[in-house]
Amino acid sequence: MSYATPPGWYPDTGTPGLERWWDGTAWTAHTRPSAAGPAASHQPPAPADPGPAQSAPAGFGPADPGPGSFGPAEAAPAGFGPPSLPPQRGPHDGSRGGNRTKILAITLSGVLVLGTAVTGVILLGRDDGGTPAARTTTTSAPAPVTTPTATPSTSDEPDPDENPAVLVDQLNGVTVPVPEGWEKPRSSSSDVPTIRTVQSYDCPGGSSFCYHGTVTTHTARSAETDPKALAEADITTAADLAYEEDSLGRRNHGGITSHKVLKAEQLSVAGRVGYLVRWQVTTGKGPGGYVQSVAFPSSVGSGTPVIVRLVFDADVAELPLSLMDTITRGVRPLGDGTSGGVGASISP
């Protein structure tokens, strides 16, 4: 026959160190630390809402009481004591505790590794004397800048284009000396290389301002190639533009009333054979003036003829006719080494 296990506190096999209350028929939710002695073994727990009865897990519950006593025995004999409950894992179950232990161990290991790394970085950042090593800053070097170096001229002569004493006609390959008191204007009413006296004055006709002296160079626009024929044809045009009516239709000197040929001759210009024609003109207003046309073949290309025109107002002390001759003799082919200093020696 079987005997019922009396109510009491019995070791909780699922949670070592705790005892669970057996009410005589089922396990309750009441637990307590293991009692020091059997005196309190059968004291019921304080009244509380009991949880639902649990079926006793296998191997969980009081052992078979020894003969002649009601305390739990080491092991319950078959058929004696409460039915065994299935094994359950409480909050302190060994397997869960193992997982927590593993997590704790891994965490501690990570902390140790991190601490070691930080210590190593600190030690490496110090020199042998224990002082922090200077931080090395890496900066990219700027790309080298190449500055072009001016090549010194192999010639002592200045560039004709930059020489204020020389007028350069690149198209026709000639240079003209610039006398003292003359200039190379940045702009003018003509579209050809020009030099003129620095000071201007009010034209006698009162319609504009004029210059006492002007010299221009240009390519001959005629199919004619004979220097004499070109010079004789050009002198009329030169006189009309200077004292009859300019390119803008203005009669700055009141028109030409008469003219006289002062010179007509062959000469050498820029190393070529040319021809010169010079007129003196009388005007309706003002003192009139002098006009000269010089024609000669160019020293570049196919030798297309070049015409140099000179116009001087009359009665101007700084513009003697001898200056016309000096300028004419100073015309040089482009690149001639003697052209650089010719203009500087010219004075009225």
Secondary structure, 3 states (H helix, E strand, C coil): CCCCCCCEEEECCCCCCEEEEECCCCEEEEEEECCCCHHHCCCCCCCCCCCCCECCCCCCCCCCCCCCCCCCCCCCCCCCCCCCCCCCCCCCCHHHHHHHHHHHHHHHHHHHHHHHHHHHHHHHCECCCCCECCCCCCCCCCCCCCCCCCCCCCCCCCCHHHCCCEEEECCCCEEEECCCCEECCCCCCCCCCEEEECCEEECCCCCCEEECEEEEEEECCCCCCCHHHHHHHHHHHHHHHHHHCCCCCCCCCCCEEEEEEEEEEEEEECCEEEEEEEEEEEECCCCCEEEEEEEEECCCCCCCEEEEEEEEECCCCCCCHHHHHHHHHCCEECCCCCCCCCHHHCCC
